[in-house]
Amino acid sequence: MKQAFQYLALTTATLLLASCGGGGSSEKSAADSAAKPAETTAAAAAPAAATSAAAPTADSTDTLDGATLASLTGDAAHGKTIFAQCKACHALEAGKNMIGPSLAAVVGRKAGMEPGYSYSAANKNSGITWTAEKLFQYLEKPSRVVPGTKMSFAGLPKAQDRADIIAYLKAPN
């Protein structure tokens, strides 16, 4: 029964990841590979090359859309609604790592430092500290900011949505 539940949980998480945009990571899961056997090597390599060429420095907070966190007022209630798509992989409870690391107290934490989570080398070696401004940039397109990240989420193109999630992460109650 426990194996059946674990399989169901894994299948559900995979479907949720697919529904939130997926892609963007150079590390593909077996499920992704099996689901897209016709994808060509050239098509898969093109996004990876584009994201690595445009990677910002660890202290840069420039976004693709030019928006700044300071120009927006975050709405934590709306951020909670948007965060629902993140719950497939992340928890806000301290020490509760899932497919992704716990995001409890993430603002101000150094990248790759959540105890008990197995980060990609790209994330551990990024030199990033997750300031609100850096999270704002990262949430726009994670694979651009940390090429080689395990996070297979395309990102949030709307600046206001990113500001709202950060407001929620700062005060999740």
Disulfide bonds with the S-S distance in Angstrom:
none
